C-alpha cells in the first residue's frame, strides 16, 4: 500500500459508502466548510457539520472515524 492509499480515506467518502450521508448532503457539507473558511469563520470538520444538520449521530460519526483509522494502518 502506498502512502497515498493509506491516507486517501476521507470522512465524506466513508460516510457515503456506509449509507450515513447522501452524495447531496456531502456536497452541501463540503460547501459549508469551504464557505466558513473563505468567510474567516472557525473551521468545522465534516462530522460537526453533519451532526449540526441532524444527518449523522455521534455513534455514526465515531464509526466513520474508526473505519478511517483502521484503513490507514
mmCIF file of the N, C-alpha and C atoms, coordinates in Angstrom:
data_MODEL
# 
_entry.id   MODEL 
# 
loop_
_atom_site.group_PDB 
_atom_site.id 
_atom_site.type_symbol 
_atom_site.label_atom_id 
_atom_site.label_alt_id 
_atom_site.label_comp_id 
_atom_site.label_asym_id 
_atom_site.label_entity_id 
_atom_site.label_seq_id 
_atom_site.pdbx_PDB_ins_code 
_atom_site.Cartn_x 
_atom_site.Cartn_y 
_atom_site.Cartn_z 
_atom_site.occupancy 
_atom_site.B_iso_or_equiv 
_atom_site.pdbx_formal_charge 
_atom_site.auth_seq_id 
_atom_site.auth_comp_id 
_atom_site.auth_asym_id 
_atom_site.auth_atom_id 
_atom_site.pdbx_PDB_model_num 
ATOM 1   N N  . UNK A 1 1  ? 0.850   -1.187 0.000  1.00 0.00 ? 1  UNK A N  1 
ATOM 2   C CA . UNK A 1 1  ? 0.000   0.000  0.000  1.00 0.00 ? 1  UNK A CA 1 
ATOM 3   C C  . UNK A 1 1  ? 0.890   1.242  0.000  1.00 0.00 ? 1  UNK A C  1 
ATOM 4   N N  . UNK A 1 2  ? 0.600   2.178  -0.897 1.00 0.00 ? 2  UNK A N  1 
ATOM 5   C CA . UNK A 1 2  ? 1.386   3.398  -0.972 1.00 0.00 ? 2  UNK A CA 1 
ATOM 6   C C  . UNK A 1 2  ? 0.957   4.361  0.131  1.00 0.00 ? 2  UNK A C  1 
ATOM 7   N N  . UNK A 1 3  ? 1.779   5.378  0.366  1.00 0.00 ? 3  UNK A N  1 
ATOM 8   C CA . UNK A 1 3  ? 1.424   6.394  1.370  1.00 0.00 ? 3  UNK A CA 1 
ATOM 9   C C  . UNK A 1 3  ? 0.107   7.065  0.995  1.00 0.00 ? 3  UNK A C  1 
ATOM 10  N N  . UNK A 1 4  ? -0.074  7.337  -0.289 1.00 0.00 ? 4  UNK A N  1 
ATOM 11  C CA . UNK A 1 4  ? -1.311  7.990  -0.724 1.00 0.00 ? 4  UNK A CA 1 
ATOM 12  C C  . UNK A 1 4  ? -2.513  7.119  -0.396 1.00 0.00 ? 4  UNK A C  1 
ATOM 13  N N  . UNK A 1 5  ? -2.417  5.813  -0.663 1.00 0.00 ? 5  UNK A N  1 
ATOM 14  C CA . UNK A 1 5  ? -3.532  4.915  -0.382 1.00 0.00 ? 5  UNK A CA 1 
ATOM 15  C C  . UNK A 1 5  ? -3.831  4.855  1.111  1.00 0.00 ? 5  UNK A C  1 
ATOM 16  N N  . UNK A 1 6  ? -2.807  4.914  1.947  1.00 0.00 ? 6  UNK A N  1 
ATOM 17  C CA . UNK A 1 6  ? -3.013  4.873  3.392  1.00 0.00 ? 6  UNK A CA 1 
ATOM 18  C C  . UNK A 1 6  ? -3.845  6.057  3.879  1.00 0.00 ? 6  UNK A C  1 
ATOM 19  N N  . UNK A 1 7  ? -3.639  7.217  3.286  1.00 0.00 ? 7  UNK A N  1 
ATOM 20  C CA . UNK A 1 7  ? -4.255  8.438  3.793  1.00 0.00 ? 7  UNK A CA 1 
ATOM 21  C C  . UNK A 1 7  ? -5.359  8.978  2.892  1.00 0.00 ? 7  UNK A C  1 
ATOM 22  N N  . UNK A 1 8  ? -5.812  8.196  1.925  1.00 0.00 ? 8  UNK A N  1 
ATOM 23  C CA . UNK A 1 8  ? -6.813  8.698  0.991  1.00 0.00 ? 8  UNK A CA 1 
ATOM 24  C C  . UNK A 1 8  ? -8.251  8.436  1.447  1.00 0.00 ? 8  UNK A C  1 
ATOM 25  N N  . UNK A 1 9  ? -8.430  7.777  2.583  1.00 0.00 ? 9  UNK A N  1 
ATOM 26  C CA . UNK A 1 9  ? -9.777  7.522  3.072  1.00 0.00 ? 9  UNK A CA 1 
ATOM 27  C C  . UNK A 1 9  ? -10.292 8.773  3.762  1.00 0.00 ? 9  UNK A C  1 
ATOM 28  N N  . UNK A 1 10 ? -11.303 9.374  3.191  1.00 0.00 ? 10 UNK A N  1 
ATOM 29  C CA . UNK A 1 10 ? -11.839 10.628 3.685  1.00 0.00 ? 10 UNK A CA 1 
ATOM 30  C C  . UNK A 1 10 ? -13.158 10.405 4.404  1.00 0.00 ? 10 UNK A C  1 
ATOM 31  N N  . UNK A 1 11 ? -13.414 11.276 5.342  1.00 0.00 ? 11 UNK A N  1 
ATOM 32  C CA . UNK A 1 11 ? -14.634 11.165 6.139  1.00 0.00 ? 11 UNK A CA 1 
ATOM 33  C C  . UNK A 1 11 ? -15.868 11.078 5.243  1.00 0.00 ? 11 UNK A C  1 
ATOM 34  N N  . UNK A 1 12 ? -16.010 12.006 4.317  1.00 0.00 ? 12 UNK A N  1 
ATOM 35  C CA . UNK A 1 12 ? -17.201 12.042 3.467  1.00 0.00 ? 12 UNK A CA 1 
ATOM 36  C C  . UNK A 1 12 ? -17.378 10.791 2.639  1.00 0.00 ? 12 UNK A C  1 
ATOM 37  N N  . UNK A 1 13 ? -16.299 10.302 2.079  1.00 0.00 ? 13 UNK A N  1 
ATOM 38  C CA . UNK A 1 13 ? -16.351 9.099  1.248  1.00 0.00 ? 13 UNK A CA 1 
ATOM 39  C C  . UNK A 1 13 ? -16.811 7.908  2.074  1.00 0.00 ? 13 UNK A C  1 
ATOM 40  N N  . UNK A 1 14 ? -16.239 7.742  3.253  1.00 0.00 ? 14 UNK A N  1 
ATOM 41  C CA . UNK A 1 14 ? -16.618 6.631  4.122  1.00 0.00 ? 14 UNK A CA 1 
ATOM 42  C C  . UNK A 1 14 ? -18.072 6.791  4.584  1.00 0.00 ? 14 UNK A C  1 
ATOM 43  N N  . UNK A 1 15 ? -18.484 8.003  4.906  1.00 0.00 ? 15 UNK A N  1 
ATOM 44  C CA . UNK A 1 15 ? -19.852 8.234  5.374  1.00 0.00 ? 15 UNK A CA 1 
ATOM 45  C C  . UNK A 1 15 ? -20.872 7.912  4.286  1.00 0.00 ? 15 UNK A C  1 
ATOM 46  N N  . UNK A 1 16 ? -20.585 8.286  3.052  1.00 0.00 ? 16 UNK A N  1 
ATOM 47  C CA . UNK A 1 16 ? -21.497 7.971  1.944  1.00 0.00 ? 16 UNK A CA 1 
ATOM 48  C C  . UNK A 1 16 ? -21.510 6.470  1.691  1.00 0.00 ? 16 UNK A C  1 
ATOM 49  N N  . UNK A 1 17 ? -20.331 5.863  1.651  1.00 0.00 ? 17 UNK A N  1 
ATOM 50  C CA . UNK A 1 17 ? -20.252 4.414  1.416  1.00 0.00 ? 17 UNK A CA 1 
ATOM 51  C C  . UNK A 1 17 ? -20.949 3.619  2.521  1.00 0.00 ? 17 UNK A C  1 
ATOM 52  N N  . UNK A 1 18 ? -20.967 4.164  3.728  1.00 0.00 ? 18 UNK A N  1 
ATOM 53  C CA . UNK A 1 18 ? -21.635 3.499  4.854  1.00 0.00 ? 18 UNK A CA 1 
ATOM 54  C C  . UNK A 1 18 ? -23.137 3.733  4.861  1.00 0.00 ? 18 UNK A C  1 
ATOM 55  N N  . UNK A 1 19 ? -23.615 4.616  4.001  1.00 0.00 ? 19 UNK A N  1 
ATOM 56  C CA . UNK A 1 19 ? -25.038 4.907  3.936  1.00 0.00 ? 19 UNK A CA 1 
ATOM 57  C C  . UNK A 1 19 ? -25.514 5.939  4.935  1.00 0.00 ? 19 UNK A C  1 
ATOM 58  N N  . UNK A 1 20 ? -24.571 6.629  5.588  1.00 0.00 ? 20 UNK A N  1 
ATOM 59  C CA . UNK A 1 20 ? -24.947 7.639  6.584  1.00 0.00 ? 20 UNK A CA 1 
ATOM 60  C C  . UNK A 1 20 ? -25.246 8.994  5.954  1.00 0.00 ? 20 UNK A C  1 
ATOM 61  N N  . UNK A 1 21 ? -24.653 9.263  4.817  1.00 0.00 ? 21 UNK A N  1 
ATOM 62  C CA . UNK A 1 21 ? -24.868 10.516 4.103  1.00 0.00 ? 21 UNK A CA 1 
ATOM 63  C C  . UNK A 1 21 ? -25.211 10.217 2.661  1.00 0.00 ? 21 UNK A C  1 
ATOM 64  N N  . UNK A 1 22 ? -25.982 11.105 2.057  1.00 0.00 ? 22 UNK A N  1 
ATOM 65  C CA . UNK A 1 22 ? -26.190 11.026 0.615  1.00 0.00 ? 22 UNK A CA 1 
ATOM 66  C C  . UNK A 1 22 ? -25.088 11.857 -0.046 1.00 0.00 ? 22 UNK A C  1 
ATOM 67  N N  . UNK A 1 23 ? -24.824 11.620 -1.320 1.00 0.00 ? 23 UNK A N  1 
ATOM 68  C CA . UNK A 1 23 ? -23.862 12.481 -2.007 1.00 0.00 ? 23 UNK A CA 1 
ATOM 69  C C  . UNK A 1 23 ? -24.265 13.962 -1.957 1.00 0.00 ? 23 UNK A C  1 
ATOM 70  N N  . UNK A 1 24 ? -25.551 14.243 -2.039 1.00 0.00 ? 24 UNK A N  1 
ATOM 71  C CA . UNK A 1 24 ? -26.010 15.635 -1.976 1.00 0.00 ? 24 UNK A CA 1 
ATOM 72  C C  . UNK A 1 24 ? -25.703 16.264 -0.620 1.00 0.00 ? 24 UNK A C  1 
ATOM 73  N N  . UNK A 1 25 ? -25.897 15.507 0.453  1.00 0.00 ? 25 UNK A N  1 
ATOM 74  C CA . UNK A 1 25 ? -25.571 16.027 1.790  1.00 0.00 ? 25 UNK A CA 1 
ATOM 75  C C  . UNK A 1 25 ? -24.080 16.280 1.914  1.00 0.00 ? 25 UNK A C  1 
ATOM 76  N N  . UNK A 1 26 ? -23.277 15.376 1.387  1.00 0.00 ? 26 UNK A N  1 
ATOM 77  C CA . UNK A 1 26 ? -21.827 15.574 1.429  1.00 0.00 ? 26 UNK A CA 1 
ATOM 78  C C  . UNK A 1 26 ? -21.435 16.830 0.672  1.00 0.00 ? 26 UNK A C  1 
ATOM 79  N N  . UNK A 1 27 ? -22.006 17.032 -0.494 1.00 0.00 ? 27 UNK A N  1 
ATOM 80  C CA . UNK A 1 27 ? -21.693 18.239 -1.272 1.00 0.00 ? 27 UNK A CA 1 
ATOM 81  C C  . UNK A 1 27 ? -22.073 19.494 -0.497 1.00 0.00 ? 27 UNK A C  1 
ATOM 82  N N  . UNK A 1 28 ? -23.238 19.473 0.145  1.00 0.00 ? 28 UNK A N  1 
ATOM 83  C CA . UNK A 1 28 ? -23.669 20.635 0.926  1.00 0.00 ? 28 UNK A CA 1 
ATOM 84  C C  . UNK A 1 28 ? -22.709 20.885 2.091  1.00 0.00 ? 28 UNK A C  1 
ATOM 85  N N  . UNK A 1 29 ? -22.336 19.807 2.794  1.00 0.00 ? 29 UNK A N  1 
ATOM 86  C CA . UNK A 1 29 ? -21.427 19.955 3.936  1.00 0.00 ? 29 UNK A CA 1 
ATOM 87  C C  . UNK A 1 29 ? -20.070 20.493 3.493  1.00 0.00 ? 29 UNK A C  1 
ATOM 88  N N  . UNK A 1 30 ? -19.553 19.976 2.387  1.00 0.00 ? 30 UNK A N  1 
ATOM 89  C CA . UNK A 1 30 ? -18.271 20.473 1.875  1.00 0.00 ? 30 UNK A CA 1 
ATOM 90  C C  . UNK A 1 30 ? -18.378 21.946 1.483  1.00 0.00 ? 30 UNK A C  1 
ATOM 91  N N  . UNK A 1 31 ? -19.497 22.313 0.874  1.00 0.00 ? 31 UNK A N  1 
ATOM 92  C CA . UNK A 1 31 ? -19.710 23.713 0.515  1.00 0.00 ? 31 UNK A CA 1 
ATOM 93  C C  . UNK A 1 31 ? -19.736 24.618 1.733  1.00 0.00 ? 31 UNK A C  1 
ATOM 94  N N  . UNK A 1 32 ? -20.401 24.161 2.790  1.00 0.00 ? 32 UNK A N  1 
ATOM 95  C CA . UNK A 1 32 ? -20.439 24.950 4.025  1.00 0.00 ? 32 UNK A CA 1 
ATOM 96  C C  . UNK A 1 32 ? -19.053 25.067 4.644  1.00 0.00 ? 32 UNK A C  1 
ATOM 97  N N  . UNK A 1 33 ? -18.288 23.981 4.589  1.00 0.00 ? 33 UNK A N  1 
ATOM 98  C CA . UNK A 1 33 ? -16.938 24.005 5.149  1.00 0.00 ? 33 UNK A CA 1 
ATOM 99  C C  . UNK A 1 33 ? -16.070 25.019 4.400  1.00 0.00 ? 33 UNK A C  1 
ATOM 100 N N  . UNK A 1 34 ? -16.165 25.017 3.090  1.00 0.00 ? 34 UNK A N  1 
ATOM 101 C CA . UNK A 1 34 ? -15.390 25.960 2.273  1.00 0.00 ? 34 UNK A CA 1 
ATOM 102 C C  . UNK A 1 34 ? -15.854 27.391 2.532  1.00 0.00 ? 34 UNK A C  1 
ATOM 103 N N  . UNK A 1 35 ? -17.168 27.581 2.590  1.00 0.00 ? 35 UNK A N  1 
ATOM 104 C CA . UNK A 1 35 ? -17.714 28.916 2.841  1.00 0.00 ? 35 UNK A CA 1 
ATOM 105 C C  . UNK A 1 35 ? -17.248 29.451 4.189  1.00 0.00 ? 35 UNK A C  1 
ATOM 106 N N  . UNK A 1 36 ? -17.279 28.608 5.218  1.00 0.00 ? 36 UNK A N  1 
ATOM 107 C CA . UNK A 1 36 ? -16.788 29.020 6.534  1.00 0.00 ? 36 UNK A CA 1 
ATOM 108 C C  . UNK A 1 36 ? -15.333 29.473 6.440  1.00 0.00 ? 36 UNK A C  1 
ATOM 109 N N  . UNK A 1 37 ? -14.518 28.690 5.751  1.00 0.00 ? 37 UNK A N  1 
ATOM 110 C CA . UNK A 1 37 ? -13.095 29.021 5.622  1.00 0.00 ? 37 UNK A CA 1 
ATOM 111 C C  . UNK A 1 37 ? -12.901 30.333 4.870  1.00 0.00 ? 37 UNK A C  1 
ATOM 112 N N  . UNK A 1 38 ? -13.642 30.524 3.783  1.00 0.00 ? 38 UNK A N  1 
ATOM 113 C CA . UNK A 1 38 ? -13.496 31.742 2.984  1.00 0.00 ? 38 UNK A CA 1 
ATOM 114 C C  . UNK A 1 38 ? -13.986 32.988 3.724  1.00 0.00 ? 38 UNK A C  1 
ATOM 115 N N  . UNK A 1 39 ? -14.956 32.804 4.600  1.00 0.00 ? 39 UNK A N  1 
ATOM 116 C CA . UNK A 1 39 ? -15.511 33.929 5.361  1.00 0.00 ? 39 UNK A CA 1 
ATOM 117 C C  . UNK A 1 39 ? -14.787 34.138 6.693  1.00 0.00 ? 39 UNK A C  1 
ATOM 118 N N  . UNK A 1 40 ? -13.669 33.422 6.878  1.00 0.00 ? 40 UNK A N  1 
ATOM 119 C CA . UNK A 1 40 ? -12.868 33.521 8.109  1.00 0.00 ? 40 UNK A CA 1 
ATOM 120 C C  . UNK A 1 40 ? -13.657 33.148 9.367  1.00 0.00 ? 40 UNK A C  1 
ATOM 121 N N  . UNK A 1 41 ? -14.635 32.266 9.197  1.00 0.00 ? 41 UNK A N  1 
ATOM 122 C CA . UNK A 1 41 ? -15.324 31.710 10.357 1.00 0.00 ? 41 UNK A CA 1 
ATOM 123 C C  . UNK A 1 41 ? -14.513 30.514 10.849 1.00 0.00 ? 41 UNK A C  1 
ATOM 124 N N  . UNK A 1 42 ? -14.732 30.091 12.076 1.00 0.00 ? 42 UNK A N  1 
ATOM 125 C CA . UNK A 1 42 ? -13.978 28.931 12.579 1.00 0.00 ? 42 UNK A CA 1 
ATOM 126 C C  . UNK A 1 42 ? -14.182 27.711 11.680 1.00 0.00 ? 42 UNK A C  1 
ATOM 127 N N  . UNK A 1 43 ? -13.098 26.975 11.452 1.00 0.00 ? 43 UNK A N  1 
ATOM 128 C CA . UNK A 1 43 ? -13.165 25.769 10.626 1.00 0.00 ? 43 UNK A CA 1 
ATOM 129 C C  . UNK A 1 43 ? -13.983 24.711 11.346 1.00 0.00 ? 43 UNK A C  1 
ATOM 130 N N  . UNK A 1 44 ? -14.906 24.079 10.619 1.00 0.00 ? 44 UNK A N  1 
ATOM 131 C CA . UNK A 1 44 ? -15.696 22.982 11.170 1.00 0.00 ? 44 UNK A CA 1 
ATOM 132 C C  . UNK A 1 44 ? -15.375 21.716 10.390 1.00 0.00 ? 44 UNK A C  1 
ATOM 133 N N  . UNK A 1 45 ? -15.160 20.647 11.094 1.00 0.00 ? 45 UNK A N  1 
ATOM 134 C CA . UNK A 1 45 ? -14.939 19.369 10.430 1.00 0.00 ? 45 UNK A CA 1 
ATOM 135 C C  . UNK A 1 45 ? -16.278 18.856 9.901  1.00 0.00 ? 45 UNK A C  1 
ATOM 136 N N  . UNK A 1 46 ? -16.210 17.958 8.924  1.00 0.00 ? 46 UNK A N  1 
ATOM 137 C CA . UNK A 1 46 ? -17.432 17.474 8.296  1.00 0.00 ? 46 UNK A CA 1 
ATOM 138 C C  . UNK A 1 46 ? -18.361 16.780 9.284  1.00 0.00 ? 46 UNK A C  1 
ATOM 139 N N  . UNK A 1 47 ? -17.804 16.043 10.221 1.00 0.00 ? 47 UNK A N  1 
ATOM 140 C CA . UNK A 1 47 ? -18.648 15.378 11.210 1.00 0.00 ? 47 UNK A CA 1 
ATOM 141 C C  . UNK A 1 47 ? -19.492 16.370 11.992 1.00 0.00 ? 47 UNK A C  1 
ATOM 142 N N  . UNK A 1 48 ? -18.903 17.496 12.355 1.00 0.00 ? 48 UNK A N  1 
ATOM 143 C CA . UNK A 1 48 ? -19.639 18.520 13.105 1.00 0.00 ? 48 UNK A CA 1 
ATOM 144 C C  . UNK A 1 48 ? -20.752 19.136 12.251 1.00 0.00 ? 48 UNK A C  1 
ATOM 145 N N  . UNK A 1 49 ? -20.457 19.386 10.996 1.00 0.00 ? 49 UNK A N  1 
ATOM 146 C CA . UNK A 1 49 ? -21.467 19.952 10.105 1.00 0.00 ? 49 UNK A CA 1 
ATOM 147 C C  . UNK A 1 49 ? -22.624 18.966 9.938  1.00 0.00 ? 49 UNK A C  1 
ATOM 148 N N  . UNK A 1 50 ? -22.300 17.705 9.726  1.00 0.00 ? 50 UNK A N  1 
ATOM 149 C CA . UNK A 1 50 ? -23.339 16.682 9.544  1.00 0.00 ? 50 UNK A CA 1 
ATOM 150 C C  . UNK A 1 50 ? -24.167 16.495 10.809 1.00 0.00 ? 50 UNK A C  1 
ATOM 151 N N  . UNK A 1 51 ? -23.528 16.566 11.960 1.00 0.00 ? 51 UNK A N  1 
ATOM 152 C CA . UNK A 1 51 ? -24.244 16.479 13.230 1.00 0.00 ? 51 UNK A CA 1 
ATOM 153 C C  . UNK A 1 51 ? -25.167 17.684 13.406 1.00 0.00 ? 51 UNK A C  1 
ATOM 154 N N  . UNK A 1 52 ? -24.652 18.883 13.105 1.00 0.00 ? 52 UNK A N  1 
ATOM 155 C CA . UNK A 1 52 ? -25.453 20.102 13.241 1.00 0.00 ? 52 UNK A CA 1 
ATOM 156 C C  . UNK A 1 52 ? -26.734 20.041 12.410 1.00 0.00 ? 52 UNK A C  1 
ATOM 157 N N  . UNK A 1 53 ? -26.667 19.398 11.245 1.00 0.00 ? 53 UNK A N  1 
ATOM 158 C CA . UNK A 1 53 ? -27.838 19.266 10.373 1.00 0.00 ? 53 UNK A CA 1 
ATOM 159 C C  . UNK A 1 53 ? -28.746 18.100 10.781 1.00 0.00 ? 53 UNK A C  1 
ATOM 160 N N  . UNK A 1 54 ? -28.282 17.275 11.712 1.00 0.00 ? 54 UNK A N  1 
ATOM 161 C CA . UNK A 1 54 ? -29.060 16.116 12.106 1.00 0.00 ? 54 UNK A CA 1 
ATOM 162 C C  . UNK A 1 54 ? -28.950 14.953 11.129 1.00 0.00 ? 54 UNK A C  1 
ATOM 163 N N  . UNK A 1 55 ? -27.940 15.002 10.268 1.00 0.00 ? 55 UNK A N  1 
ATOM 164 C CA . UNK A 1 55 ? -27.753 13.946 9.269  1.00 0.00 ? 55 UNK A CA 1 
ATOM 165 C C  . UNK A 1 55 ? -27.055 12.721 9.846  1.00 0.00 ? 55 UNK A C  1 
ATOM 166 N N  . UNK A 1 56 ? -26.231 12.929 10.859 1.00 0.00 ? 56 UNK A N  1 
ATOM 167 C CA . UNK A 1 56 ? -25.475 11.830 11.460 1.00 0.00 ? 56 UNK A CA 1 
ATOM 168 C C  . UNK A 1 56 ? -25.518 11.931 12.976 1.00 0.00 ? 56 UNK A C  1 
ATOM 169 N N  . UNK A 1 57 ? -25.508 10.774 13.616 1.00 0.00 ? 57 UNK A N  1 
ATOM 170 C CA . UNK A 1 57 ? -25.464 10.718 15.074 1.00 0.00 ? 57 UNK A CA 1 
ATOM 171 C C  . UNK A 1 57 ? -24.000 10.666 15.525 1.00 0.00 ? 57 UNK A C  1 
ATOM 172 N N  . UNK A 1 58 ? -23.745 10.952 16.794 1.00 0.00 ? 58 UNK A N  1 
ATOM 173 C CA . UNK A 1 58 ? -22.376 10.809 17.296 1.00 0.00 ? 58 UNK A CA 1 
ATOM 174 C C  . UNK A 1 58 ? -21.823 9.391  17.087 1.00 0.00 ? 58 UNK A C  1 
ATOM 175 N N  . UNK A 1 59 ? -22.665 8.380  17.255 1.00 0.00 ? 59 UNK A N  1 
ATOM 176 C CA . UNK A 1 59 ? -22.206 6.998  17.065 1.00 0.00 ? 59 UNK A CA 1 
ATOM 177 C C  . UNK A 1 59 ? -21.811 6.747  15.612 1.00 0.00 ? 59 UNK A C  1 
ATOM 178 N N  . UNK A 1 60 ? -22.556 7.295  14.678 1.00 0.00 ? 60 UNK A N  1 
ATOM 179 C CA . UNK A 1 60 ? -22.214 7.134  13.260 1.00 0.00 ? 60 UNK A CA 1 
ATOM 180 C C  . UNK A 1 60 ? -20.906 7.854  12.927 1.00 0.00 ? 60 UNK A C  1 
ATOM 181 N N  . UNK A 1 61 ? -20.744 9.039  13.468 1.00 0.00 ? 61 UNK A N  1 
ATOM 182 C CA . UNK A 1 61 ? -19.504 9.793  13.240 1.00 0.00 ? 61 UNK A CA 1 
ATOM 183 C C  . UNK A 1 61 ? -18.317 9.012  13.787 1.00 0.00 ? 61 UNK A C  1 
ATOM 184 N N  . UNK A 1 62 ? -18.472 8.469  14.984 1.00 0.00 ? 62 UNK A N  1 
ATOM 185 C CA . UNK A 1 62 ? -17.399 7.687  15.597 1.00 0.00 ? 62 UNK A CA 1 
ATOM 186 C C  . UNK A 1 62 ? -17.078 6.447  14.754 1.00 0.00 ? 62 UNK A C  1 
ATOM 187 N N  . UNK A 1 63 ? -18.116 5.809  14.237 1.00 0.00 ? 63 UNK A N  1 
ATOM 188 C CA . UNK A 1 63 ? -17.895 4.621  13.408 1.00 0.00 ? 63 UNK A CA 1 
ATOM 189 C C  . UNK A 1 63 ? -17.118 4.974  12.135 1.00 0.00 ? 63 UNK A C  1 
ATOM 190 N N  . UNK A 1 64 ? -17.470 6.098  11.512 1.00 0.00 ? 64 UNK A N  1 
ATOM 191 C CA . UNK A 1 64 ? -16.748 6.529  10.312 1.00 0.00 ? 64 UNK A CA 1 
ATOM 192 C C  . UNK A 1 64 ? -15.286 6.804  10.649 1.00 0.00 ? 64 UNK A C  1 
ATOM 193 N N  . UNK A 1 65 ? -15.038 7.505  11.740 1.00 0.00 ? 65 UNK A N  1 
ATOM 194 C CA . UNK A 1 65 ? -13.664 7.811  12.134 1.00 0.00 ? 65 UNK A CA 1 
ATOM 195 C C  . UNK A 1 65 ? -12.891 6.527  12.423 1.00 0.00 ? 65 UNK A C  1 
ATOM 196 N N  . UNK A 1 66 ? -13.520 5.589  13.119 1.00 0.00 ? 66 UNK A N  1 
ATOM 197 C CA . UNK A 1 66 ? -12.859 4.309  13.403 1.00 0.00 ? 66 UNK A CA 1 
ATOM 198 C C  . UNK A 1 66 ? -12.521 3.575  12.110 1.00 0.00 ? 66 UNK A C  1 
ATOM 199 N N  . UNK A 1 67 ? -13.444 3.600  11.157 1.00 0.00 ? 67 UNK A N  1 
ATOM 200 C CA . UNK A 1 67 ? -13.190 2.959  9.863  1.00 0.00 ? 67 UNK A CA 1 
ATOM 201 C C  . UNK A 1 67 ? -12.019 3.627  9.156  1.00 0.00 ? 67 UNK A C  1 
ATOM 202 N N  . UNK A 1 68 ? -11.975 4.951  9.201  1.00 0.00 ? 68 UNK A N  1 
ATOM 203 C CA . UNK A 1 68 ? -10.873 5.670  8.553  1.00 0.00 ? 68 UNK A CA 1 
ATOM 204 C C  . UNK A 1 68 ? -9.529  5.272  9.157  1.00 0.00 ? 68 UNK A C  1 
ATOM 205 N N  . UNK A 1 69 ? -9.453  5.217  10.473 1.00 0.00 ? 69 UNK A N  1 
ATOM 206 C CA . UNK A 1 69 ? -8.177  4.918  11.123 1.00 0.00 ? 69 UNK A CA 1 
ATOM 207 C C  . UNK A 1 69 ? -7.777  3.470  10.918 1.00 0.00 ? 69 UNK A C  1 
ATOM 208 N N  . UNK A 1 70 ? -8.743  2.564  10.856 1.00 0.00 ? 70 UNK A N  1 
ATOM 209 C CA . UNK A 1 70 ? -8.422  1.159  10.582 1.00 0.00 ? 70 UNK A CA 1 
ATOM 210 C C  . UNK A 1 70 ? -7.861  0.991  9.191  1.00 0.00 ? 70 UNK A C  1 
ATOM 211 N N  . UNK A 1 71 ? -8.384  1.734  8.223  1.00 0.00 ? 71 UNK A N  1 
ATOM 212 C CA . UNK A 1 71 ? -7.927  1.622  6.843  1.00 0.00 ? 71 UNK A CA 1 
ATOM 213 C C  . UNK A 1 71 ? -6.538  2.230  6.645  1.00 0.00 ? 71 UNK A C  1 
ATOM 214 N N  . UNK A 1 72 ? -6.179  3.184  7.510  1.00 0.00 ? 72 UNK A N  1 
ATOM 215 C CA . UNK A 1 72 ? -4.850  3.801  7.393  1.00 0.00 ? 72 UNK A CA 1 
ATOM 216 C C  . UNK A 1 72 ? -3.727  2.835  7.747  1.00 0.00 ? 72 UNK A C  1 
ATOM 217 N N  . UNK A 1 73 ? -3.973  1.926  8.676  1.00 0.00 ? 73 UNK A N  1 
ATOM 218 C CA . UNK A 1 73 ? -2.949  1.069  9.233  1.00 0.00 ? 73 UNK A CA 1 
ATOM 219 C C  . UNK A 1 73 ? -2.305  0.085  8.326  1.00 0.00 ? 73 UNK A C  1 
# 
